[in-house]
């Protein structure tokens, strides 16, 4: 029964992170920390690294803190929460940075209706270069209006 609880906490954390990503993007990245996020919308630099990547570092530190709580303070829930945050981070990096923004040149030929919908929704978001008016969604829960079968 304990393993079921660990799985529920892991999956709940993963799903919670989708909401957290939406909230962070809409109210923090496009809010008071726009200074860190704007280089993601305006490529006015030649570096592979963006100030926007500091958000990834922040969530990595939260995940690592959960692992440390589990390991050194015997807080059992730290492990499934840390793993849920890590799994979401890996998924986000794969979908957003690799698939959509092609920071690594793979998945270029993905031509599935879901892949096209995610790219279309993200393109709509990046249409607005400023802090305001950028429609925000999560990475996985994109509004269905962007999905069209061929």
N, CA, C and O atoms as a DFTB+ gen file, in Angstrom:
600 C
 N C O
     1  1       0.822      -1.201       0.000
     2  2       0.000       0.000       0.000
     3  2       0.864       1.263       0.000
     4  3       0.487       2.288      -0.567
     5  1       2.022       1.169       0.642
     6  2       2.914       2.326       0.721
     7  2       3.381       2.773      -0.665
     8  3       3.497       3.969      -0.933
     9  1       3.646       1.803      -1.541
    10  2       4.122       2.143      -2.891
    11  2       3.048       2.911      -3.656
    12  3       3.366       3.796      -4.451
    13  1       1.781       2.579      -3.422
    14  2       0.678       3.293      -4.082
    15  2       0.679       4.756      -3.641
    16  3       0.483       5.655      -4.460
    17  1       0.896       4.988      -2.365
    18  2       0.952       6.360      -1.852
    19  2       2.104       7.130      -2.489
    20  3       1.944       8.290      -2.871
    21  1       3.263       6.486      -2.604
    22  2       4.426       7.133      -3.232
    23  2       4.115       7.491      -4.694
    24  3       4.475       8.572      -5.159
    25  1       3.453       6.589      -5.407
    26  2       3.103       6.834      -6.815
    27  2       2.097       7.975      -6.917
    28  3       2.218       8.831      -7.793
    29  1       1.106       7.994      -6.030
    30  2       0.103       9.068      -6.030
    31  2       0.764      10.416      -5.767
    32  3       0.444      11.406      -6.426
    33  1       1.689      10.457      -4.803
    34  2       2.388      11.715      -4.494
    35  2       3.245      12.142      -5.692
    36  3       3.268      13.320      -6.051
    37  1       3.942      11.194      -6.304
    38  2       4.768      11.494      -7.478
    39  2       3.911      12.068      -8.608
    40  3       4.228      13.127      -9.150
    41  1       2.829      11.375      -8.965
    42  2       1.956      11.834     -10.059
    43  2       1.276      13.154      -9.713
    44  3       1.142      14.034     -10.564
    45  1       0.847      13.285      -8.458
    46  2       0.230      14.544      -8.027
    47  2       1.199      15.709      -8.136
    48  3       0.822      16.806      -8.546
    49  1       2.447      15.463      -7.768
    50  2       3.469      16.513      -7.873
    51  2       3.711      16.875      -9.327
    52  3       3.805      18.053      -9.669
    53  1       3.813      15.860     -10.191
    54  2       4.024      16.114     -11.621
    55  2       2.901      16.986     -12.171
    56  3       3.160      17.969     -12.865
    57  1       1.661      16.632     -11.867
    58  2       0.513      17.409     -12.359
    59  2       0.459      18.798     -11.725
    60  3       0.118      19.772     -12.397
    61  1       0.791      18.896     -10.441
    62  2       0.845      20.182      -9.765
    63  2       1.853      21.104     -10.441
    64  3       1.623      22.309     -10.549
    65  1       2.961      20.544     -10.893
    66  2       4.002      21.344     -11.544
    67  2       3.504      21.954     -12.858
    68  3       3.978      23.017     -13.258
    69  1       2.564      21.303     -13.528
    70  2       1.986      21.898     -14.741
    71  2       1.256      23.187     -14.377
    72  3       1.397      24.200     -15.062
    73  1       0.482      23.150     -13.308
    74  2      -0.193      24.359     -12.834
    75  2       0.803      25.390     -12.331
    76  3       0.631      26.587     -12.558
    77  1       1.832      24.933     -11.654
    78  2       2.862      25.839     -11.141
    79  2       3.610      26.506     -12.303
    80  3       3.939      27.690     -12.231
    81  1       3.875      25.753     -13.361
    82  2       4.545      26.329     -14.530
    83  2       3.673      27.413     -15.163
    84  3       4.170      28.477     -15.531
    85  1       2.378      27.140     -15.287
    86  2       1.465      28.139     -15.842
    87  2       1.459      29.386     -14.960
    88  3       1.611      30.500     -15.460
    89  1       1.286      29.204     -13.651
    90  2       1.232      30.324     -12.713
    91  2       2.535      31.127     -12.750
    92  3       2.514      32.354     -12.850
    93  1       3.659      30.426     -12.668
    94  2       4.967      31.089     -12.683
    95  2       5.149      31.880     -13.971
    96  3       5.628      33.013     -13.951
    97  1       4.764      31.275     -15.091
    98  2       4.949      31.943     -16.376
    99  2       4.080      33.186     -16.483
   100  3       4.548      34.250     -16.891
   101  1       2.814      33.046     -16.116
   102  2       1.879      34.168     -16.273
   103  2       2.127      35.304     -15.282
   104  3       2.113      36.472     -15.672
   105  1       2.353      34.981     -14.011
   106  2       2.393      36.011     -12.985
   107  2       3.792      36.392     -12.507
   108  3       3.975      37.466     -11.934
   109  1       4.763      35.540     -12.733
   110  2       6.119      35.853     -12.286
   111  2       7.010      36.200     -13.477
   112  3       7.631      37.263     -13.506
   113  1       7.070      35.289     -14.468
   114  2       7.917      35.558     -15.642
   115  2       7.401      36.755     -16.440
   116  3       8.183      37.589     -16.896
   117  1       6.078      36.833     -16.605
   118  2       5.494      37.977     -17.317
   119  2       5.038      39.033     -16.318
   120  3       4.230      39.901     -16.648
   121  1       5.556      38.958     -15.102
   122  2       5.264      39.919     -14.045
   123  2       6.554      40.546     -13.557
   124  3       7.322      41.119     -14.330
   125  1       6.776      40.423     -12.245
   126  2       7.897      41.153     -11.638
   127  2       9.278      40.617     -12.023
   128  3      10.269      41.315     -11.807
   129  1       9.384      39.405     -12.584
   130  2      10.689      38.904     -13.034
   131  2      10.803      38.878     -14.568
   132  3      11.538      38.071     -15.137
   133  1      10.064      39.774     -15.212
   134  2      10.133      39.902     -16.664
   135  2      11.567      40.128     -17.134
   136  3      11.952      39.673     -18.211
   137  1      12.354      40.829     -16.326
   138  2      13.754      41.111     -16.684
   139  2      14.534      39.828     -16.960
   140  3      15.411      39.801     -17.824
   141  1      14.214      38.775     -16.229
   142  2      14.887      37.491     -16.451
   143  2      14.291      36.723     -17.629
   144  3      14.982      35.931     -18.270
   145  1      13.032      36.952     -17.909
   146  2      12.330      36.156     -18.918
   147  2      12.356      36.772     -20.314
   148  3      12.206      36.058     -21.305
   149  1      12.543      38.082     -20.404
   150  2      12.369      38.743     -21.707
   151  2      13.372      38.285     -22.762
   152  3      13.074      38.353     -23.954
   153  1      14.561      37.817     -22.351
   154  2      15.507      37.355     -23.366
   155  2      15.052      36.054     -24.021
   156  3      15.608      35.639     -25.038
   157  1      14.048      35.416     -23.442
   158  2      13.460      34.235     -24.065
   159  2      12.536      34.642     -25.218
   160  3      12.367      33.887     -26.175
   161  1      11.947      35.825     -25.127
   162  2      11.061      36.320     -26.177
   163  2      11.794      37.159     -27.213
   164  3      11.396      37.194     -28.378
   165  1      12.840      37.821     -26.806
   166  2      13.619      38.674     -27.717
   167  2      15.044      38.170     -27.751
   168  3      15.795      38.333     -26.790
   169  1      15.407      37.568     -28.844
   170  2      16.764      37.023     -28.988
   171  2      17.726      38.147     -29.341
   172  3      18.105      38.317     -30.500
   173  1      18.116      38.916     -28.321
   174  2      19.055      40.014     -28.556
   175  2      20.446      39.654     -28.038
   176  3      21.227      40.522     -27.647
   177  1      20.733      38.354     -28.044
   178  2      22.028      37.870     -27.583
   179  2      22.427      36.679     -28.440
   180  3      21.581      36.086     -29.108
   181  1      23.688      36.330     -28.429
   182  2      24.150      35.203     -29.234
   183  2      24.480      33.991     -28.369
   184  3      24.929      32.966     -28.882
   185  1      24.263      34.098     -27.085
   186  2      24.600      33.018     -26.160
   187  2      23.547      31.915     -26.181
   188  3      22.365      32.174     -26.406
   189  1      23.985      30.697     -25.947
   190  2      23.058      29.584     -25.805
   191  2      22.300      29.725     -24.486
   192  3      21.123      29.375     -24.407
   193  1      22.964      30.232     -23.461
   194  2      22.374      30.440     -22.139
   195  2      21.486      31.684     -22.162
   196  3      21.857      32.702     -22.747
   197  1      20.340      31.606     -21.540
   198  2      19.451      32.751     -21.393
   199  2      19.263      33.032     -19.902
   200  3      19.328      32.117     -19.080
   201  1      19.032      34.281     -19.562
   202  2      18.706      34.598     -18.162
   203  2      17.468      33.812     -17.731
   204  3      17.333      33.449     -16.563
   205  1      16.584      33.556     -18.660
   206  2      15.377      32.790     -18.424
   207  2      15.686      31.399     -17.846
   208  3      14.855      30.831     -17.137
   209  1      16.856      30.855     -18.138
   210  2      17.232      29.529     -17.645
   211  2      17.386      29.492     -16.129
   212  3      17.445      28.412     -15.541
   213  1      17.453      30.646     -15.497
   214  2      17.540      30.678     -14.038
   215  2      16.279      30.110     -13.387
   216  3      16.334      29.631     -12.254
   217  1      15.146      30.158     -14.085
   218  2      13.929      29.554     -13.553
   219  2      14.095      28.039     -13.447
   220  3      13.641      27.425     -12.482
   221  1      14.743      27.447     -14.437
   222  2      15.052      26.014     -14.396
   223  2      15.946      25.704     -13.201
   224  3      15.720      24.725     -12.490
   225  1      16.953      26.530     -12.982
   226  2      17.869      26.338     -11.853
   227  2      17.101      26.404     -10.528
   228  3      17.351      25.606      -9.625
   229  1      16.172      27.350     -10.414
   230  2      15.376      27.478      -9.193
   231  2      14.619      26.183      -8.900
   232  3      14.683      25.668      -7.784
   233  1      13.901      25.652      -9.896
   234  2      13.124      24.437      -9.667
   235  2      14.023      23.227      -9.444
   236  3      13.644      22.305      -8.721
   237  1      15.200      23.214     -10.047
   238  2      16.162      22.141      -9.777
   239  2      16.588      22.179      -8.314
   240  3      16.722      21.133      -7.679
   241  1      16.802      23.376      -7.777
   242  2      17.181      23.509      -6.364
   243  2      16.056      23.063      -5.431
   244  3      16.313      22.478      -4.379
   245  1      14.811      23.338      -5.816
   246  2      13.669      22.875      -5.015
   247  2      13.642      21.348      -5.007
   248  3      13.450      20.735      -3.957
   249  1      13.833      20.736      -6.170
   250  2      13.849      19.279      -6.275
   251  2      14.990      18.680      -5.448
   252  3      14.790      17.712      -4.715
   253  1      16.173      19.254      -5.568
   254  2      17.325      18.780      -4.801
   255  2      17.071      18.918      -3.301
   256  3      17.459      18.043      -2.526
   257  1      16.432      19.995      -2.892
   258  2      16.102      20.185      -1.472
   259  2      15.187      19.074      -0.973
   260  3      15.335      18.597       0.152
   261  1      14.252      18.669      -1.804
   262  2      13.361      17.565      -1.421
   263  2      14.149      16.268      -1.261
   264  3      13.909      15.510      -0.322
   265  1      15.089      16.007      -2.172
   266  2      15.929      14.811      -2.052
   267  2      16.748      14.846      -0.764
   268  3      16.893      13.829      -0.086
   269  1      17.278      16.013      -0.434
   270  2      18.082      16.153       0.780
   271  2      17.241      15.953       2.041
   272  3      17.708      15.356       3.011
   273  1      16.007      16.448       2.030
   274  2      15.100      16.214       3.162
   275  2      14.853      14.722       3.349
   276  3      14.856      14.218       4.472
   277  1      14.641      14.030       2.251
   278  2      14.408      12.587       2.318
   279  2      15.650      11.850       2.822
   280  3      15.559      10.982       3.690
   281  1      16.789      12.200       2.275
   282  2      18.038      11.487       2.593
   283  2      18.539      11.765       4.011
   284  3      18.895      10.833       4.732
   285  1      18.569      13.014       4.411
   286  2      19.222      13.371       5.672
   287  2      18.273      13.652       6.835
   288  3      18.681      13.600       7.995
   289  1      17.020      13.948       6.530
   290  2      16.061      14.241       7.599
   291  2      14.976      13.169       7.703
   292  3      14.070      13.274       8.530
   293  1      15.072      12.141       6.865
   294  2      14.134      11.020       6.870
   295  2      12.684      11.467       6.660
   296  3      11.760      10.924       7.265
   297  1      12.505      12.456       5.800
   298  2      11.160      12.904       5.430
   299  2      10.772      12.130       4.174
   300  3      11.179      12.495       3.071
   301  1       9.989      11.067       4.332
   302  2       9.721      10.138       3.234
   303  2       9.126      10.814       2.008
   304  3       9.450      10.451       0.878
   305  1       8.265      11.784       2.225
   306  2       7.554      12.423       1.112
   307  2       8.494      13.252       0.227
   308  3       8.144      13.591      -0.904
   309  1       9.674      13.574       0.737
   310  2      10.646      14.340      -0.045
   311  2      11.061      13.628      -1.321
   312  3      11.276      14.270      -2.350
   313  1      11.178      12.293      -1.262
   314  2      11.610      11.551      -2.450
   315  2      10.577      11.588      -3.574
   316  3      10.928      11.976      -4.688
   317  1       9.320      11.206      -3.340
   318  2       8.373      11.267      -4.463
   319  2       8.105      12.694      -4.953
   320  3       7.863      12.898      -6.143
   321  1       8.145      13.676      -4.058
   322  2       7.967      15.059      -4.509
   323  2       9.172      15.496      -5.342
   324  3       9.004      16.080      -6.413
   325  1      10.369      15.222      -4.866
   326  2      11.580      15.572      -5.619
   327  2      11.615      14.900      -6.981
   328  3      11.990      15.519      -7.977
   329  1      11.218      13.618      -7.022
   330  2      11.181      12.898      -8.300
   331  2      10.103      13.452      -9.229
   332  3      10.300      13.508     -10.442
   333  1       8.963      13.860      -8.665
   334  2       7.898      14.456      -9.489
   335  2       8.340      15.765     -10.110
   336  3       8.065      16.026     -11.281
   337  1       9.025      16.589      -9.329
   338  2       9.542      17.861      -9.859
   339  2      10.609      17.588     -10.911
   340  3      10.629      18.232     -11.960
   341  1      11.499      16.634     -10.634
   342  2      12.545      16.267     -11.601
   343  2      11.935      15.748     -12.902
   344  3      12.350      16.154     -13.988
   345  1      10.951      14.850     -12.795
   346  2      10.304      14.300     -13.989
   347  2       9.628      15.401     -14.801
   348  3       9.705      15.400     -16.030
   349  1       8.969      16.338     -14.128
   350  2       8.343      17.443     -14.846
   351  2       9.414      18.304     -15.517
   352  3       9.250      18.718     -16.664
   353  1      10.506      18.573     -14.806
   354  2      11.592      19.367     -15.386
   355  2      12.173      18.730     -16.635
   356  3      12.441      19.415     -17.622
   357  1      12.366      17.417     -16.592
   358  2      12.886      16.699     -17.766
   359  2      11.879      16.772     -18.912
   360  3      12.254      16.999     -20.062
   361  1      10.600      16.578     -18.590
   362  2       9.551      16.650     -19.622
   363  2       9.475      18.051     -20.204
   364  3       9.397      18.221     -21.420
   365  1       9.497      19.053     -19.338
   366  2       9.436      20.443     -19.797
   367  2      10.627      20.769     -20.692
   368  3      10.461      21.350     -21.764
   369  1      11.820      20.396     -20.253
   370  2      13.024      20.672     -21.050
   371  2      12.935      19.980     -22.402
   372  3      13.283      20.568     -23.426
   373  1      12.471      18.738     -22.413
   374  2      12.364      17.988     -23.668
   375  2      11.357      18.640     -24.606
   376  3      11.646      18.830     -25.787
   377  1      10.176      18.984     -24.094
   378  2       9.127      19.549     -24.947
   379  2       9.443      21.000     -25.324
   380  3       9.404      21.354     -26.502
   381  1       9.750      21.829     -24.344
   382  2       9.905      23.260     -24.592
   383  2      11.244      23.619     -25.229
   384  3      11.288      24.265     -26.276
   385  1      12.321      23.203     -24.601
   386  2      13.637      23.642     -25.070
   387  2      14.166      22.820     -26.246
   388  3      14.796      23.367     -27.150
   389  1      13.913      21.515     -26.237
   390  2      14.435      20.681     -27.326
   391  2      13.455      20.622     -28.489
   392  3      13.828      20.904     -29.628
   393  1      12.185      20.254     -28.212
   394  2      11.217      20.080     -29.296
   395  2      10.757      21.410     -29.900
   396  3      10.798      21.580     -31.118
   397  1      10.323      22.347     -29.066
   398  2       9.763      23.594     -29.593
   399  2      10.853      24.564     -30.038
   400  3      10.829      25.042     -31.172
   401  1      11.806      24.858     -29.162
   402  2      12.818      25.879     -29.480
   403  2      14.071      25.328     -30.144
   404  3      14.955      26.096     -30.525
   405  1      14.161      24.025     -30.288
   406  2      15.267      23.382     -31.003
   407  2      16.644      23.804     -30.479
   408  3      17.555      24.073     -31.262
   409  1      16.787      23.859     -29.161
   410  2      18.103      24.173     -28.598
   411  2      19.078      23.042     -28.894
   412  3      20.289      23.259     -28.936
   413  1      18.567      21.859     -29.096
   414  2      19.320      20.733     -29.650
   415  2      18.535      20.323     -30.884
   416  3      17.306      20.275     -30.842
   417  1      19.197      20.035     -31.946
   418  2      18.530      19.816     -33.226
   419  2      18.015      18.377     -33.373
   420  3      18.523      17.594     -34.175
   421  1      16.996      18.060     -32.575
   422  2      16.327      16.761     -32.676
   423  2      14.825      16.997     -32.693
   424  3      14.362      18.093     -32.378
   425  1      14.076      15.992     -33.052
   426  2      12.612      16.054     -33.147
   427  2      12.138      17.091     -34.163
   428  3      11.026      17.606     -34.045
   429  1      12.960      17.399     -35.150
   430  2      12.575      18.411     -36.142
   431  2      11.435      17.958     -37.042
   432  3      10.628      18.776     -37.484
   433  1      11.364      16.670     -37.313
   434  2      10.388      16.172     -38.274
   435  2       9.130      15.596     -37.620
   436  3       8.359      14.895     -38.275
   437  1       8.920      15.882     -36.357
   438  2       7.728      15.373     -35.677
   439  2       6.500      16.022     -36.305
   440  3       6.354      17.245     -36.284
   441  1       5.627      15.203     -36.860
   442  2       4.454      15.726     -37.566
   443  2       3.196      15.008     -37.085
   444  3       2.494      14.369     -37.869
   445  1       2.929      15.117     -35.826
   446  2       1.751      14.531     -35.204
   447  2       0.816      15.686     -34.830
   448  3       1.290      16.791     -34.563
   449  1      -0.479      15.459     -34.806
   450  2      -1.422      16.544     -34.511
   451  2      -1.151      17.173     -33.152
   452  3      -1.324      18.382     -32.995
   453  1      -0.725      16.377     -32.155
   454  2      -0.430      16.929     -30.837
   455  2       0.825      17.801     -30.894
   456  3       0.867      18.878     -30.300
   457  1       1.836      17.333     -31.604
   458  2       3.089      18.099     -31.747
   459  2       2.822      19.426     -32.459
   460  3       3.328      20.469     -32.045
   461  1       2.028      19.385     -33.528
   462  2       1.692      20.620     -34.248
   463  2       0.915      21.577     -33.348
   464  3       1.135      22.787     -33.401
   465  1       0.007      21.048     -32.521
   466  2      -0.785      21.888     -31.619
   467  2       0.073      22.586     -30.582
   468  3      -0.123      23.769     -30.305
   469  1       1.020      21.863     -30.010
   470  2       1.912      22.466     -29.015
   471  2       2.756      23.552     -29.670
   472  3       2.925      24.633     -29.105
   473  1       3.284      23.272     -30.854
   474  2       4.087      24.289     -31.547
   475  2       3.244      25.508     -31.902
   476  3       3.696      26.643     -31.749
   477  1       2.028      25.280     -32.373
   478  2       1.142      26.389     -32.752
   479  2       0.820      27.262     -31.540
   480  3       0.881      28.489     -31.626
   481  1       0.483      26.645     -30.427
   482  2       0.150      27.399     -29.213
   483  2       1.354      28.203     -28.742
   484  3       1.210      29.352     -28.324
   485  1       2.525      27.614     -28.806
   486  2       3.721      28.317     -28.341
   487  2       4.067      29.483     -29.269
   488  3       4.535      30.533     -28.829
   489  1       3.826      29.272     -30.550
   490  2       4.077      30.346     -31.521
   491  2       3.152      31.538     -31.255
   492  3       3.574      32.689     -31.367
   493  1       1.902      31.263     -30.905
   494  2       0.949      32.325     -30.557
   495  2       1.475      33.098     -29.352
   496  3       1.417      34.327     -29.322
   497  1       1.984      32.381     -28.367
   498  2       2.521      33.041     -27.175
   499  2       3.705      33.936     -27.535
   500  3       3.801      35.060     -27.042
   501  1       4.591      33.458     -28.376
   502  2       5.785      34.229     -28.720
   503  2       5.506      35.331     -29.745
   504  3       6.388      36.136     -30.044
   505  1       4.294      35.372     -30.278
   506  2       3.917      36.448     -31.196
   507  2       4.018      37.794     -30.501
   508  3       4.348      38.799     -31.130
   509  1       3.737      37.816     -29.217
   510  2       3.832      39.037     -28.409
   511  2       5.222      39.107     -27.787
   512  3       5.604      38.239     -27.002
   513  1       5.963      40.129     -28.136
   514  2       7.332      40.238     -27.640
   515  2       7.425      40.955     -26.306
   516  3       8.478      40.948     -25.668
   517  1       6.348      41.564     -25.887
   518  2       6.376      42.329     -24.647
   519  2       5.869      41.549     -23.451
   520  3       5.497      40.380     -23.552
   521  1       5.866      42.214     -22.344
   522  2       5.467      41.630     -21.066
   523  2       3.981      41.302     -21.032
   524  3       3.586      40.272     -20.485
   525  1       3.159      42.165     -21.610
   526  2       1.713      41.986     -21.576
   527  2       1.221      41.233     -22.817
   528  3       1.933      41.080     -23.810
   529  1      -0.001      40.783     -22.713
   530  2      -0.760      40.188     -23.813
   531  2      -0.268      38.843     -24.299
   532  3      -0.849      38.297     -25.237
   533  1       0.762      38.285     -23.714
   534  2       1.217      36.958     -24.124
   535  2       0.340      35.902     -23.483
   536  3       0.370      35.710     -22.267
   537  1      -0.445      35.216     -24.309
   538  2      -1.314      34.165     -23.797
   539  2      -0.436      33.093     -23.154
   540  3       0.552      32.666     -23.750
   541  1      -0.783      32.661     -21.961
   542  2       0.032      31.681     -21.238
   543  2      -0.747      30.391     -21.044
   544  3      -1.928      30.407     -20.697
   545  1      -0.074      29.286     -21.270
   546  2      -0.649      27.973     -20.966
   547  2       0.450      27.112     -20.382
   548  3       1.629      27.467     -20.392
   549  1       0.026      25.972     -19.875
   550  2       1.000      24.995     -19.413
   551  2       1.648      24.342     -20.616
   552  3       1.354      24.690     -21.760
   553  1       2.511      23.414     -20.358
   554  2       3.220      22.750     -21.440
   555  2       2.396      21.604     -22.005
   556  3       2.405      21.374     -23.215
   557  1       1.696      20.893     -21.160
   558  2       0.958      19.717     -21.600
   559  2      -0.523      19.991     -21.785
   560  3      -1.168      19.392     -22.646
   561  1      -1.063      20.896     -20.976
   562  2      -2.490      21.191     -21.038
   563  2      -2.747      22.427     -21.886
   564  3      -3.163      23.470     -21.382
   565  1      -2.495      22.294     -23.164
   566  2      -2.684      23.378     -24.118
   567  2      -4.147      23.377     -24.550
   568  3      -4.712      22.302     -24.752
   569  1      -4.780      24.538     -24.699
   570  2      -6.180      24.579     -25.153
   571  2      -6.387      23.811     -26.466
   572  3      -5.566      23.884     -27.380
   573  1      -7.491      23.083     -26.535
   574  2      -7.751      22.229     -27.686
   575  2      -7.911      22.977     -28.996
   576  3      -7.801      22.373     -30.063
   577  1      -8.168      24.279     -28.945
   578  2      -8.348      25.033     -30.193
   579  2      -7.085      25.022     -31.051
   580  3      -7.154      25.314     -32.245
   581  1      -5.925      24.688     -30.463
   582  2      -4.676      24.687     -31.222
   583  2      -4.400      23.342     -31.885
   584  3      -3.459      23.218     -32.668
   585  1      -5.206      22.342     -31.581
   586  2      -4.989      21.017     -32.147
   587  2      -5.919      20.798     -33.325
   588  3      -7.138      20.903     -33.196
   589  1      -5.337      20.493     -34.468
   590  2      -6.110      20.221     -35.672
   591  2      -5.495      19.002     -36.346
   592  3      -4.290      18.950     -36.592
   593  1      -6.332      18.041     -36.634
   594  2      -5.834      16.879     -37.364
   595  2      -5.727      17.250     -38.824
   596  3      -6.464      18.106     -39.312
   597  1      -4.805      16.604     -39.524
   598  2      -4.595      16.919     -40.950
   599  2      -5.802      16.545     -41.759
   600  3      -5.812      16.735     -42.976
